[in-house]
Amino acid sequence: MTPVEPPPSRTIRIRRVIYLIVIALLAGFLWQLGLAPWRHAAAQWHIMLLLAGLSAFGLAVQAMAFRMAVPETPPPRFSTTLAIWSVSAAVSVVAPLVAGLAARTTLLMHHGMRLSTCAVASLRQLWLGLEYALLLSALALPFSGWSVEFVAAAACGGGWVAMRVVRCLARGQSNSQVHGRLGHAIEALRAPVPKAAHPWFALQLLTMSAVYLVGFNGLGAAITVPQAVALSGLTVALSLIAFVPNGLGITDTLWVLFAQSAGLQLEEAVAIAIAIRLGHLLAASLLAALLHSRIYARPSV
């Protein structure tokens, strides 16, 4: 029997309202621009298909990284985890209205994972993902050609060191007297990370960088590999601190501004954001359809 999702909290209801406001603003903005961005994106349909392929690979990497982040309880099989990840990504546009922010957790619990385990694994994946985003950005920024490259690289490097230090210090702490989100956070940081997990967390950012490299260059904005890596790191940071699901509107603004700085007109820059979003949605939808039978299958004993 599929678990029933609990009623949304006040925080989730507020996020839904904010999400609707952002959707309305984006819809109004796109309406003013007309069909030009959509036509520009559609004209490069082969680039969108390539972005969909890269996004599908990225979803597989994220699913594997999550499985690696689970501390104790064996996670569902990879195909099941990928199916859950794909469904979560495919419905992310309407998640606050239909499934809520706990859709992925609900499906994982259906396959035998405890709520606390889901929370700990998600926190570990977010933390380690941000660690590698800062590390790879620090390595890439000196070769980006930007005016503040070394200052930004130093800031990213300092952030990576700080996160590593916090994680090392947390290993010696006990969360037995701490409850709630802080307790989950300490537990997530205390649990050892398998050596085999680290390449998957780094690959998350590198796959995102490949999406940006193909998307921006394919639609006319010439960017380099170091710039794509740095943009990916900044996108990860914004996505984690954004109060809107998927960073909708916030990360898109970053992409548009970045494309305009590369010499594109507004309509062409918006077309890049549209292509990236549609490519991701296409990949998630196809994977969800192909693996649909795995989602509600009874967990193997």
Protein Blocks (a to p, Z undefined) as FASTA:
>chain_A
ZZddddddfklmmmmmmmmmmmmmmmmmmmmnommlmmmmmmmmmmmmmmmmmmmmmmmm
mmmmmmmmpmklccddfklmmmmmmmmmmmmmmmmmmnommlmmmmmmmnopafklmmmm
mmmmmmmmmmmmmmmmmmmmmmnopaklmmmmmmmmmmmmmmmmmmmmmmmpcfklpghj
llmmmmmmmpccdfklmmmmmmmmmmmmmmmmmmmmmnopacdfklmmmmmmmmmmmmmm
pcbehhiojlmmmmmmmmmmnopafklmmmmmmmmmmmmmmmmmmmmmmmmmmmmpccdZ
Z
